Amino acid sequence: MALTFVRTSELIGATWDEFNFEAARWDIPAERMKMDTPHIVPLATQAIELLELLRTLSGNSEWLFPGDRNTALPIATTRS
């Protein structure tokens, strides 16, 4: 999602519990960041609107982008 300006790996590995819609921010934990420090991404209104739409598409998955064959994993790590 270009509105967040994060690396692809951070976006693919994103889980819904990292997002605080009331505070309009995405808190990426240190263990998922290249420099091992937490990263706070402010979310524009447009990004929040897209995330809310995405949540309806991802169903009950913990991932923003669940795998199509195995929803327990994010899309890029799904195995056949």
Backbone as JSON Lines, residues from 0, in Angstrom:
{"i":0,"aa":"M","n":[0.85,-1.17,0.0],"ca":[0.0,0.0,0.0],"c":[0.89,1.23,0.0]}
{"i":1,"aa":"A","n":[0.92,1.9,-1.11],"ca":[1.83,3.03,-1.3],"c":[1.6,4.16,-0.3]}
{"i":2,"aa":"L","n":[0.44,4.25,0.27],"ca":[0.16,5.33,1.22],"c":[0.97,5.21,2.51]}
{"i":3,"aa":"T","n":[1.54,4.06,2.78],"ca":[2.29,3.87,4.02],"c":[3.8,3.98,3.86]}
{"i":4,"aa":"F","n":[4.31,3.83,2.64],"ca":[5.75,3.92,2.36],"c":[6.59,2.96,3.2]}
{"i":5,"aa":"V","n":[6.11,1.74,3.36],"ca":[6.89,0.71,4.08],"c":[7.44,-0.28,3.07]}
{"i":6,"aa":"R","n":[8.41,-1.07,3.53],"ca":[8.98,-2.12,2.67],"c":[7.94,-3.21,2.44]}
{"i":7,"aa":"T","n":[8.07,-3.89,1.32],"ca":[7.14,-4.96,0.95],"c":[7.04,-6.01,2.05]}
{"i":8,"aa":"S","n":[8.18,-6.39,2.64],"ca":[8.16,-7.44,3.66],"c":[7.37,-7.0,4.9]}
{"i":9,"aa":"E","n":[7.44,-5.73,5.27],"ca":[6.65,-5.25,6.41],"c":[5.16,-5.28,6.09]}
{"i":10,"aa":"L","n":[4.81,-4.93,4.86],"ca":[3.41,-4.93,4.46],"c":[2.85,-6.35,4.38]}
{"i":11,"aa":"I","n":[3.6,-7.26,3.76],"ca":[3.14,-8.65,3.63],"c":[2.99,-9.31,5.0]}
{"i":12,"aa":"G","n":[3.88,-9.0,5.93],"ca":[3.84,-9.62,7.25],"c":[2.96,-8.91,8.25]}
{"i":13,"aa":"A","n":[2.22,-7.9,7.81],"ca":[1.38,-7.12,8.72],"c":[0.21,-7.92,9.25]}
{"i":14,"aa":"T","n":[-0.06,-7.75,10.54],"ca":[-1.22,-8.38,11.17],"c":[-2.14,-7.28,11.68]}
{"i":15,"aa":"W","n":[-3.4,-7.61,11.79],"ca":[-4.39,-6.6,12.18],"c":[-4.14,-6.03,13.58]}
{"i":16,"aa":"D","n":[-3.53,-6.81,14.46],"ca":[-3.31,-6.31,15.82],"c":[-2.24,-5.22,15.89]}
{"i":17,"aa":"E","n":[-1.51,-4.98,14.81],"ca":[-0.5,-3.91,14.77],"c":[-1.13,-2.54,14.49]}
{"i":18,"aa":"F","n":[-2.4,-2.52,14.13],"ca":[-3.05,-1.28,13.72],"c":[-3.92,-0.72,14.83]}
{"i":19,"aa":"N","n":[-3.81,0.6,15.01],"ca":[-4.66,1.32,15.95],"c":[-5.42,2.35,15.11]}
{"i":20,"aa":"F","n":[-6.65,2.0,14.74],"ca":[-7.43,2.88,13.87],"c":[-7.85,4.16,14.58]}
{"i":21,"aa":"E","n":[-8.12,4.08,15.89],"ca":[-8.51,5.28,16.63],"c":[-7.38,6.31,16.67]}
{"i":22,"aa":"A","n":[-6.15,5.83,16.82],"ca":[-4.99,6.73,16.85],"c":[-4.41,6.98,15.46]}
{"i":23,"aa":"A","n":[-4.97,6.33,14.45],"ca":[-4.51,6.46,13.06],"c":[-3.02,6.16,12.94]}
{"i":24,"aa":"R","n":[-2.63,4.98,13.44],"ca":[-1.23,4.58,13.36],"c":[-1.07,3.08,13.25]}
{"i":25,"aa":"W","n":[0.07,2.72,12.69],"ca":[0.46,1.32,12.53],"c":[1.77,1.15,13.27]}
{"i":26,"aa":"D","n":[1.78,0.32,14.28],"ca":[2.98,0.07,15.08],"c":[3.6,-1.26,14.63]}
{"i":27,"aa":"I","n":[4.7,-1.15,13.9],"ca":[5.39,-2.36,13.44],"c":[6.42,-2.74,14.5]}
{"i":28,"aa":"P","n":[6.33,-3.95,15.05],"ca":[7.25,-4.35,16.11],"c":[8.7,-4.45,15.63]}
{"i":29,"aa":"A","n":[9.61,-4.24,16.55],"ca":[11.04,-4.23,16.25],"c":[11.5,-5.51,15.57]}
{"i":30,"aa":"E","n":[10.98,-6.65,15.98],"ca":[11.45,-7.92,15.42],"c":[11.11,-8.08,13.93]}
{"i":31,"aa":"R","n":[10.22,-7.25,13.43],"ca":[9.9,-7.31,12.0],"c":[10.61,-6.23,11.18]}
{"i":32,"aa":"M","n":[11.38,-5.4,11.85],"ca":[12.04,-4.29,11.16],"c":[13.51,-4.61,10.88]}
{"i":33,"aa":"K","n":[14.02,-4.06,9.8],"ca":[15.4,-4.31,9.38],"c":[16.42,-3.87,10.45]}
{"i":34,"aa":"M","n":[16.16,-2.75,11.09],"ca":[17.1,-2.22,12.09],"c":[16.78,-2.66,13.51]}
{"i":35,"aa":"D","n":[15.85,-3.58,13.67],"ca":[15.46,-4.1,14.99],"c":[14.99,-3.03,15.96]}
{"i":36,"aa":"T","n":[14.34,-2.02,15.44],"ca":[13.71,-0.99,16.27],"c":[12.25,-0.86,15.82]}
{"i":37,"aa":"P","n":[11.34,-0.61,16.75],"ca":[9.94,-0.48,16.36],"c":[9.76,0.7,15.41]}
{"i":38,"aa":"H","n":[8.75,0.62,14.59],"ca":[8.49,1.67,13.6],"c":[7.03,2.06,13.7]}
{"i":39,"aa":"I","n":[6.76,3.35,13.83],"ca":[5.4,3.86,13.9],"c":[5.08,4.54,12.58]}
{"i":40,"aa":"V","n":[4.01,4.08,11.94],"ca":[3.59,4.63,10.66],"c":[2.28,5.38,10.86]}
{"i":41,"aa":"P","n":[2.3,6.71,10.7],"ca":[1.03,7.45,10.78],"c":[0.16,7.07,9.57]}
{"i":42,"aa":"L","n":[-1.13,6.94,9.81],"ca":[-2.04,6.54,8.74],"c":[-2.94,7.69,8.32]}
{"i":43,"aa":"A","n":[-2.9,8.01,7.04],"ca":[-3.79,9.03,6.48],"c":[-5.22,8.48,6.46]}
{"i":44,"aa":"T","n":[-6.17,9.36,6.39],"ca":[-7.57,8.95,6.31],"c":[-7.8,7.99,5.14]}
{"i":45,"aa":"Q","n":[-7.16,8.26,4.01],"ca":[-7.3,7.4,2.84],"c":[-6.77,6.0,3.11]}
{"i":46,"aa":"A","n":[-5.66,5.89,3.84],"ca":[-5.09,4.59,4.18],"c":[-6.04,3.82,5.1]}
{"i":47,"aa":"I","n":[-6.62,4.5,6.06],"ca":[-7.57,3.85,6.98],"c":[-8.78,3.34,6.21]}
{"i":48,"aa":"E","n":[-9.28,4.13,5.26],"ca":[-10.41,3.68,4.45],"c":[-10.07,2.42,3.67]}
{"i":49,"aa":"L","n":[-8.87,2.38,3.07],"ca":[-8.45,1.19,2.32],"c":[-8.27,-0.01,3.24]}
{"i":50,"aa":"L","n":[-7.72,0.22,4.43],"ca":[-7.53,-0.88,5.38],"c":[-8.86,-1.46,5.83]}
{"i":51,"aa":"E","n":[-9.84,-0.59,6.06],"ca":[-11.16,-1.07,6.46],"c":[-11.8,-1.91,5.36]}
{"i":52,"aa":"L","n":[-11.62,-1.52,4.11],"ca":[-12.11,-2.32,2.98],"c":[-11.36,-3.64,2.9]}
{"i":53,"aa":"L","n":[-10.04,-3.58,3.06],"ca":[-9.23,-4.79,3.02],"c":[-9.64,-5.78,4.11]}
{"i":54,"aa":"R","n":[-10.0,-5.27,5.26],"ca":[-10.4,-6.16,6.36],"c":[-11.64,-6.97,5.99]}
{"i":55,"aa":"T","n":[-12.54,-6.38,5.24],"ca":[-13.73,-7.13,4.81],"c":[-13.34,-8.23,3.83]}
{"i":56,"aa":"L","n":[-12.27,-8.03,3.07],"ca":[-11.84,-9.01,2.09],"c":[-10.99,-10.13,2.7]}
{"i":57,"aa":"S","n":[-10.25,-9.81,3.77],"ca":[-9.36,-10.81,4.37],"c":[-10.07,-11.71,5.37]}
{"i":58,"aa":"G","n":[-11.32,-11.43,5.63],"ca":[-12.11,-12.28,6.52],"c":[-11.61,-12.25,7.94]}
{"i":59,"aa":"N","n":[-11.56,-13.4,8.57],"ca":[-11.15,-13.5,9.97],"c":[-9.66,-13.78,10.14]}
{"i":60,"aa":"S","n":[-8.9,-13.61,9.08],"ca":[-7.47,-13.89,9.14],"c":[-6.76,-12.86,10.01]}
{"i":61,"aa":"E","n":[-5.7,-13.28,10.67],"ca":[-4.88,-12.33,11.44],"c":[-4.03,-11.46,10.51]}
{"i":62,"aa":"W","n":[-3.84,-11.91,9.27],"ca":[-2.98,-11.23,8.3],"c":[-3.79,-10.26,7.43]}
{"i":63,"aa":"L","n":[-3.18,-9.16,7.03],"ca":[-3.81,-8.27,6.07],"c":[-3.95,-8.98,4.73]}
{"i":64,"aa":"F","n":[-2.92,-9.74,4.37],"ca":[-2.89,-10.46,3.09],"c":[-2.69,-11.95,3.36]}
{"i":65,"aa":"P","n":[-3.77,-12.67,3.73],"ca":[-3.63,-14.09,4.01],"c":[-3.38,-14.89,2.74]}
{"i":66,"aa":"G","n":[-2.7,-16.0,2.89],"ca":[-2.46,-16.88,1.76],"c":[-3.76,-17.46,1.23]}
{"i":67,"aa":"D","n":[-3.82,-17.73,-0.05],"ca":[-5.05,-18.28,-0.62],"c":[-5.19,-19.77,-0.35]}
{"i":68,"aa":"R","n":[-4.09,-20.46,-0.16],"ca":[-4.15,-21.91,0.14],"c":[-4.05,-22.19,1.64]}
{"i":69,"aa":"N","n":[-3.38,-21.33,2.35],"ca":[-3.23,-21.5,3.8],"c":[-3.35,-20.14,4.45]}
{"i":70,"aa":"T","n":[-4.52,-19.85,4.98],"ca":[-4.76,-18.53,5.57],"c":[-4.05,-18.33,6.91]}
{"i":71,"aa":"A","n":[-3.39,-19.38,7.41],"ca":[-2.62,-19.25,8.64],"c":[-1.27,-18.58,8.39]}
{"i":72,"aa":"L","n":[-0.94,-18.38,7.1],"ca":[0.32,-17.74,6.71],"c":[0.01,-16.54,5.83]}
{"i":73,"aa":"P","n":[0.9,-15.54,5.82],"ca":[0.7,-14.44,4.88],"c":[0.93,-14.91,3.45]}
{"i":74,"aa":"I","n":[0.43,-14.15,2.51],"ca":[0.41,-14.57,1.11],"c":[1.76,-15.0,0.56]}
{"i":75,"aa":"A","n":[2.83,-14.32,0.86],"ca":[4.14,-14.62,0.24],"c":[4.79,-15.9,0.78]}
{"i":76,"aa":"T","n":[4.32,-16.38,1.92],"ca":[4.93,-17.57,2.51],"c":[4.05,-18.81,2.38]}
{"i":77,"aa":"T","n":[2.96,-18.68,1.65],"ca":[2.06,-19.81,1.48],"c":[2.74,-20.92,0.7]}
{"i":78,"aa":"R","n":[2.62,-22.13,1.2],"ca":[3.18,-23.31,0.54],"c":[2.04,-24.12,-0.05]}
{"i":79,"aa":"S","n":[2.3,-24.82,-1.17],"ca":[1.26,-25.66,-1.77],"c":[1.06,-26.93,-0.97]}
